[in-house]
Amino acid sequence: MPQAYNYKRITSTGATVVSISQMGMLHGVTLNQQSTAGATSTTNMIGIYDSTTTFAASSASGVIANVQANNSGVGDYIFDVLYANGLTIAVGSAVSPVDITVIYT
């Protein structure tokens, strides 16, 4: 049987934290709607952490990736990385609007 994945669609304007509280594998992230804010803004970042704590607590450790959600033309990111503590996705405050899909097991 092929590997089955779960997904979570995140639609947000402004800072948002979404947590998945289990161990598993982050397969990928798809940017369905990229940010219309400036390409150099660090607040366009989508942070992905091996953690189920708040964004501020997660930023010190457990970073899986920071995805720049601007109009760079890149819409799909494949990671296939294991996480042990859960998964936190933090959307930066200037990403407006954001529409992403997180694919995980």
TAJO-V425504 format. One record per residue. PHI is phi in radians with two decimals (* if undefined). BURIAL is + if it has 9 or more other ideal C-beta (glycine too) atoms within 8 Angstrom, else -. Layout:
BEGIN
PHI,BURIAL  PHI,BURIAL
END
This chain:
BEGIN
*,-  -1.17,-  -1.10,-  -1.77,-  -2.03,-  -1.70,-  -2.49,-  -2.39,+  -1.64,+  -2.05,+  -2.09,-  -2.76,+  -2.18,-  1.66,-  -1.21,-  -2.50,-  -2.14,+  -2.11,+  -2.02,+  -2.06,+  -1.72,-  -2.88,-  -1.50,-  3.04,+  -2.28,+  -1.47,+  -1.44,+  -3.00,+  -2.32,+  -2.01,+  -1.54,+  -1.33,-  -2.35,-  -1.50,+  -1.17,+  -1.70,-  -1.33,+  -1.02,-  -1.20,-  -1.65,-  -1.26,+  -1.23,-  -1.41,+  -1.49,+  -1.35,+  -1.94,+  -1.63,+  -2.13,+  -2.26,+  -1.49,+  -3.05,+  -2.15,+  -1.59,-  -1.23,-  -1.00,+  -1.10,-  -1.26,-  -1.28,+  -1.15,-  -1.32,-  -2.68,-  1.37,-  -1.27,+  -1.58,+  -2.88,-  -2.05,-  -1.81,+  -1.42,-  -1.74,+  -1.94,+  -1.47,-  -1.40,-  1.59,-  -1.59,-  -2.04,-  -2.17,-  -2.16,+  -1.87,-  -2.00,+  0.82,-  -2.11,-  -1.40,-  -2.23,+  -1.76,-  -1.84,-  2.11,+  -2.31,+  -2.04,+  -2.02,+  -1.95,+  -1.73,+  -1.12,+  -1.25,-  -1.61,+  -1.36,+  -2.47,+  -1.45,-  -2.15,+  -2.53,+  -2.20,+  -2.12,+  -1.82,+  -1.93,+  -2.63,+  -1.95,-
END
